Amino acid sequence: MALRTFTCRDGVTWNVWNVVPTLSTATRRLTLGTGMAEGWLCFEGGGLKRRIVPVPADWEAWEQDQFQVALDGAESVQRKTDG
């Protein structure tokens, strides 16, 4: 799993990594949602999370502007809280 960091245009620093699910049972696939069984690209920064499904093949070589475009189009994700 690679990890990249970039700073978006509003000054927030984002960590970006690919998530690869490790459980491959039919039940797990159903709970992941459409297209997510093969993994997704996770963005986390400024207390927010976003994701792109599926993982773009060349994301590890992206430049800052490519990360910004991807972040702009990424799906917002609710953060899980304890309790």
N, C-alpha and C positions, 0 to 999 in steps of 0.2 A: 504494500500500500504506500503510495507516494503522498507527500504532503507539500502543498504550495501555499504561500502567503502573498497577498497583494493588498494594496491600499486603493480603495475605490475613490471616485471623484469627490465624494463628500468627506473624505478623510478617515473613514472607518477601515480598520485593518481586518481582513477576512482570511480565515484558514480554509483551504479547500483540499478535500481528499476523496478518494473513491471508496465506497462502501461495497463490500462483497459479502452477501449473506452466506452463512456457513451451514445452515440447516436447509436441507433440500427435500423435506417431506412434502407430500401433497398438501397437508394442512398448513404448513408454513407458507407455501407458495400462495395459497388463497388469502392469507392474512396480509401479505405484502402488497397486494394490489397489482393492477395490470402493468406488465413490463418490468416490474421491480425484482423479479427472481434472479435476473442477471446482474443486478447491482445498480447503483446510482452515484452521482457526484454530489457531495455534500459541501455546502458553504456555511460557515459559522462566523459571525462577527457582530459586534455591537449588541449582543444579547439576542440576536436573531439567527434563525436557521432557514436555509433554502436548499432545494435540490433540483437536479436535472436527471431525468430518466430518458433513455439509457445513458451510460457514461460515454462521452465523446472519445473516440479512439486516440486522438492526438492531444488531449487536454494537458498532459504533463509538459508539453513544449510551448504552451500558449504564452503570449506576451500580455502585459498588463491590460491593454485595451481589449483583448479577447476575453479575459476574465470579466471585465466590466460588462461587455455585451451579454455574456452568459449569465451573470448575476442579474442583470436587468430582466432577463427572460425566465429566470428560475422560479419554481413554485415555492411559495412560503410554506413553512412547516411549523406546526405547533410544538413548542418545547414541552417535553414531559416533565412533570414535577413530582416530587416524592409525596407520598401520602395518599 
